[in-house]
Structure formats: structure tokens, C-alpha cells
Amino acid sequence: MGKRHYQLKPHHLRRLVTHIEKGGILDGHADVPEAVREHIYIEEQQKLEKKSRQGVGNIMPYPPININVLPSQASTSGIDGSLPKVSMDPMDIPLEILGLRDEAVKKYVEWHMPNETNETLKAGYRQICNVMLENGLDLEQIYKDQDPAFFIKKGVQLGVARLFVDDIQDWAEKAVRIHNIV
């Protein structure tokens, strides 16, 4: 096969001896029984696969596959010829926030308060609430943007701003579960 020479092992030689004892002829390579050839090829393939799994040797049964995922770019012609995009980004999954948007912001801020004893930190959450209402923002917008820097620029402490942005999904899921129980 492919003009390659394979080393015969004792069990291969025994099969060849059995072939001759049964009246078979073995004058050259062409006389090796097909069953013995297949057995040798299978063993060689298994040996190569084992080496490739262990990272030994340069011969692999299949070439390696590299998958590179790049962000999509809008087509310059204005026509997007790509396949529909399936998003795995949790930010693309809409939140189910119950009730009025401005009331949800206030409830979310209240939800954070029991986790703090420091009045400065509590004031930071109240400041975020005011900034959101003054700018007409709701929790879904903040969740999609994932940008605590917006609040930090408004004077909110780094940790408070990050927690506020990071915990929206957790709060929304708990609020939905509680609402469904009641």
C-alpha cells in the first residue's frame, strides 16, 4: 500500500506460516493473503492514531482544524450577503423586566441596599438611580451597554457602578421567579 514497507510482527509471521501449511504460496509481496494485509494496515492506522492522540510523531490521520471567529463587519455595499447570525452573547438575549421601566430602576436600587452598610455606597446606588432617570435610561439599556464607565464619569464609585451593571440579569431573573410564584 503506497509502496510502503511494514514490519512484520510474530503474529503476522504465524499467519503466513499457517497460510503456507494450508498449501498457499508465498514467493513475494503479491502472495501475502489479503486478510493479513488488512490486519497489518489496520494495526498501522491504530498506531498512528494513538501517536497523534499522545502528540508523538508528525503523521496525523487528519489535518488539524483551526476555527477562527472574528466579529462580523458590515458590508461596504450595504448588502449583507452573510448567513443569519446566531448570537451566543448573553447580552443579546432580552431581559424580562416586569412593570414600569422607571419603577424597575428604583426597585433594582432598593434590591442592592440591603447588601451595603456603608452610607457612601448606598448613596452611590441612589446617585445611579438619579442619573438613569435624568437621562431616560432603563435597566435593559444599561444591561446591553455593559458600561459602568458611564456612571463612574458621573461620580459613582467604581465598585458600585460595576456591581450595578453586572447584577441586572441576576435581579431580573429573581424578580421573574418571584412574580411567577406569587
C-alpha positions in Angstrom: 0.0 0.0 0.0 1.7 3.2 -1.2 4.9 1.2 -1.7 5.5 1.3 2.0 7.2 -1.5 3.9 5.6 -2.7 7.1 7.4 -4.5 9.8 6.0 -8.0 10.3 5.4 -9.0 13.9 5.4 -12.6 15.2 1.6 -12.9 15.0 1.8 -11.8 11.3 4.5 -14.4 10.6 2.4 -17.2 12.3 -0.5 -16.3 10.0 1.8 -16.5 7.0 3.2 -19.9 8.2 -0.4 -21.1 8.6 -1.1 -19.9 5.0 1.8 -21.9 3.7 0.9 -25.0 5.7 -2.6 -24.9 4.1 -1.0 -25.1 0.7 -0.6 -21.4 0.0 2.3 -20.0 -2.0 4.5 -17.2 -0.7 7.0 -16.2 -3.3 6.8 -12.4 -2.9 4.7 -9.5 -1.7 1.9 -10.2 -4.1 1.3 -13.6 -2.5 0.6 -12.2 1.0 -3.1 -13.1 1.8 -5.5 -10.1 1.7 -6.6 -10.8 5.3 -3.0 -10.5 6.6 -2.5 -7.3 4.6 -5.7 -5.8 6.0 -4.7 -6.7 9.5 -1.3 -5.0 9.1 -2.9 -1.9 7.6 -5.4 -1.7 10.5 -2.7 -2.1 13.1 -0.6 0.6 11.4 -3.6 3.0 11.3 -4.3 2.4 15.0 -0.6 3.0 15.9 -0.7 6.4 14.0 -3.9 7.4 15.7 -2.5 6.6 19.1 0.6 8.6 18.4 -1.4 11.6 17.2 -3.5 11.5 20.4 -0.4 11.4 22.5 1.2 14.2 20.4 4.0 12.0 19.2 5.1 11.8 15.6 4.5 14.1 12.7 1.9 11.9 10.9 -1.7 12.6 11.8 -4.7 10.7 10.3 -6.5 14.0 9.7 -5.1 17.6 9.4 -5.7 19.8 12.4 -8.7 22.1 12.2 -8.4 25.7 13.3 -11.6 27.7 13.9 -11.2 31.5 14.0 -14.2 33.6 15.0 -14.0 37.2 14.0 -16.5 39.9 14.6 -18.7 40.5 11.6 -18.3 43.7 9.6 -20.9 45.5 7.8 -20.7 45.2 4.0 -19.5 48.3 2.3 -22.1 47.9 -0.4 -24.9 48.0 2.2 -25.9 44.4 1.4 -25.1 41.8 3.9 -24.5 38.5 2.0 -23.6 36.5 5.1 -25.7 33.9 6.7 -28.1 34.9 9.5 -26.1 35.3 12.7 -26.9 33.2 15.7 -25.8 35.0 18.8 -24.2 33.3 21.8 -23.7 36.6 23.6 -25.9 36.7 26.7 -26.2 40.5 26.2 -28.3 39.8 23.1 -30.9 37.8 25.0 -33.6 40.3 26.0 -34.3 40.6 29.7 -37.8 40.2 31.0 -38.2 43.1 33.3 -41.6 43.4 34.8 -43.5 46.6 35.4 -42.8 50.2 34.5 -39.3 51.0 33.5 -38.6 53.8 35.9 -40.1 51.8 38.8 -37.9 48.9 37.9 -34.9 51.1 38.2 -36.0 52.2 41.7 -36.7 48.6 42.8 -33.4 47.4 41.5 -31.6 50.1 43.5 -33.6 49.1 46.6 -32.6 45.5 46.0 -28.9 46.5 46.3 -29.3 48.4 49.5 -29.5 45.5 52.0 -26.1 44.3 50.7 -24.4 47.5 52.0 -24.0 49.0 55.4 -21.8 51.9 54.3 -23.9 55.0 53.6 -21.4 56.3 51.0 -22.0 53.1 48.9 -25.8 53.3 49.4 -25.6 56.9 48.2 -23.7 55.7 45.1 -26.7 53.5 44.2 -29.1 56.4 44.8 -26.9 58.5 42.5 -27.1 55.9 39.8 -30.9 55.9 40.1 -31.0 59.7 39.7 -28.6 59.6 36.7 -30.6 56.9 35.0 -33.9 58.8 35.5 -32.4 62.1 34.4 -31.1 60.5 31.2 -34.2 58.5 30.5 -32.3 55.2 30.8 -33.8 51.9 31.7 -32.2 48.7 33.0 -32.3 46.9 29.6 -30.3 49.7 28.0 -27.7 49.6 30.8 -27.6 45.8 30.6 -27.0 45.8 26.9 -24.3 48.5 27.1 -22.4 46.9 30.0 -20.7 50.2 30.6 -20.0 51.1 34.2 -17.7 53.9 33.0 -20.8 56.0 32.2 -21.7 56.1 35.9 -18.1 56.5 37.0 -17.8 59.6 34.9 -20.9 60.9 36.8 -19.0 60.5 40.1 -20.2 57.0 41.2 -17.6 54.7 42.9 -16.1 52.1 40.6 -17.3 49.1 42.6 -20.8 50.4 42.9 -21.0 51.1 39.2 -19.6 47.7 38.3 -22.0 45.8 40.6 -24.9 47.8 39.4 -24.2 46.9 35.8 -23.2 43.3 36.5 -26.2 42.3 38.7 -29.0 43.4 36.4 -29.6 39.9 34.9 -29.5 38.2 38.2 -32.0 40.7 39.7 -34.3 40.4 36.7 -34.3 36.6 36.8 -35.1 36.5 40.5 -37.9 39.1 40.0 -39.5 37.0 37.3 -39.3 33.8 39.5 -40.8 35.7 42.5 -43.5 37.2 40.3 -44.4 33.7 38.9 -44.6 32.2 42.4 -47.0 34.9 43.7 
